[in-house]
Structure formats: C-alpha cells, structure tokens
Amino acid sequence: MSPETIDPGFDRIESDAERREAWMRAVASVVIPRLDPDVPVPRSARFHSWRVGGIVLNEIRASAQSIERTPFQIGSQNVDHVLVRLFASGRTALVTPKGDVPIALGAIGLFDLTRRSHSRSKGMSGLNLIMPRRRFDTRVGDVAGLHQSIVAPRGRPLIRLLADHMRNI
C-alpha cells in the first residue's frame, strides 16, 4: 500500500498573503489557527502529511500561533481519532483554565480529537500521528482520561524510544 501525500508546498508560494491562506486551509483540517497578522507565514513552514490506511503521519513546522480544537469543529467533522504529537523544537504551552502549561522539548502529547484543546506556540516543529480511536483503544485502552497528557522524555526511556521511532518513520 503506497501512502497518499499532502504537501501544500509553502516554500513555492511567493505571496505572503497566499502562503498565510494556504497555512490556514491546511491546518484547519485539524485545528483553528490564530496567527499574528503582522508576522508572515515563512516559506520554511511545513504541514506535510502521509496517509497510510487509516493512519496519518504529519510533519509540522510552524511560526508563532495559537491553535484550538473547537466545539464547532468537533461537532461538524465527526472525527473519532487520537493525535499523538512529538514536540521536537520551539516553545509551546497548553492553554488551561489555570494558565499556560509549558511543554518540554522531546515530550509526547496525547490529544483526543473529540475533545476541545487549545495551545500557544512561539514557533515549533514536531510530528503528529493521527489514528482512529479504535486502533488506539485496542492497544492502550480508553483514551478519555489521557486527553492533553504530556509526557516528558526525561527519565523515561520508553518515551525517548517512541520519539525516536516517530522520527524514523
């Protein structure tokens, strides 16, 4: 089975306005981005995806932004998937009712796409693995209590192993 590839090709879009619009369209398939209107989306931005069967592997390189998985998106998309994200570089924080919670580099985050989430980034790169909940649940169990869990690699060799495995895929 050969993978389907999606690459918006931001490096080939000359216009800042067109590159910004292309970024908004690409990312809106998963989250709603909020970008600083004075900061252009760089040509080095990346939202490259490979779909193999029902699983999507996505490489992301983003400039500063806030992203949110909204109730409207959740209701209208009817997506029952889990996103596992490796935070490879940059500075990102989860936005919670108690304030922003910084995420360590190399950490693995788990997000239930049927639930709301919100984060802010000063620019970041990472890898996303998006899979149907049923595939995740059969291996790990119910994900409901793990939404927005962030596990740092420090002192956790299995997290480092998972991060290395995601990079190597």
N, C-alpha and C positions, 0 to 999 in steps of 0.2 A: 504494500500500500504506500503510494508516494504522498508526501504531505502537500496540503494546499498552503500557499504562501500569500500573505498580505503584507505589502510594504508600501506605505504612502509616498516614499521617496522624498522626504523633506529636503534632502541635500540637492535635489534637482528643481526645487521650486524657488524661482528668483524673487518673487514679490513677498515682502514681509506679511502683507495682509492675506495673500493666498495661502502662505505657509501657516499662518495662525488659524485660518478657517479649516485647512486640512487637518491640523492638530485637533481642533475642536471636534470635527466629524469622527476622526479615528478613535479618540479617547472616549467619546460619548457612547460608544458601544458597551462600555463597562461602567464609567463614572461620568459625572458632570464636572468639567474643569472650570475653574475661575482663574483667569490669567491677569497679571498686571497689564493694563492697557499700554503702559509706557515701555514695556520690555518685550522686544520681538522674540518669537519662537526661533531659536537658532537653526541654522542649516544642519547642525550636528544632532538635532533632535531625532529620536528613533522610537518607533512603535511598530516593530516588525513581528509578525505573528506567523506561526506554523500550526496548522490543524492536522492532526493525525487521528483518524477515527473521531471519537467524541471528545478528545483532549486537545487543548490549545496551549502551546508554549509561546510566550510573548517576551520579547526583549524590549525594554523601555529605557530611554534616556530623555529626561525632561528638565526643562528650566523651572524656575520658581513658579509654584501654583498651589492652589487649594483644590482638592478633589473631593467629591461627595457622591455616594451611592444614595439616591433619594427615594422616598416612598413612591413617588410617581413612576420612577424608573423600575423599581421592584415590581409594582403592580402591572405596569404595561408590558414589560418584557417577558414575564412569566418564565424566568430562568432559575432553575434549581441546581446551581453549581457552587463549587467551593473554589476560592482563589488562594493559592499558596504563593507568597511573594518572598523572594530573596532581596534584601536591601543591600546592594553592592557598594554604592558610593553616595555621597551627598549627605544632606541633613533633612530628615523627615520626622514629623511628630503626628501622633494620633490626636485628634481633637475630641476631648471628652467633656462631660458636664463639670468635671473638677479641674479642667485646664488641659493644656497641651502636654502630651507624654512623649518625650523624645525616643526615637527608635535607634538602637545601636547598629553600626555597620556590621554586615555579615549576619544580622538577625533574620529569622524566618517568621513571617506573619501569616496567620490564617484568617480568611475572611469568608463569611457565609454570604453569598450574593443575594440571599432572600432577606437580608437584614441591612439596616442603614449603617453607613460608616462615613467618616469624614477625616481627612488628614491634610496637613500642610507640608510643603516642601520648599526648601531653599534651592532646589535643584537636586536631582538624584538619578541614579541608574539602578536597574535591577532586572530580575527575571520573574515572570509570572507563570505559574502552572495553573490552568483553569480546567477543572474536571467536573463531570456530573456528580452530584452528591451521592448517588447510589454506588458509584465506584469508590468514593472516599469512605463512605459509611461501612462498606463491607470489609475494608482493611483497617480502619481506625476506630469506628464506632460513631455514634451520634455526634455531629459537629456543633449542635446548638450551643453547648456550653463553652465552646472553644472560639467563638467569633471574636475577632480582634485580639486573639492571643498573639503575643510577640515573644519569641524565644531567642535570646542572645546566644551566640556561639561559645562565649567564654565558659570554660569548664564543662562544656557539653560536646564531646567528640562526635556524637551521632548527628548533632545539628551541623557541625562542620562537614561531616561526611555527606549529609543531604545537600548542603550548599554546593559542595564540590561536584556532586552528581548533577545537580541542576545546571551548573556552568558547563559541564562536559556534554550534556545532551545537545 
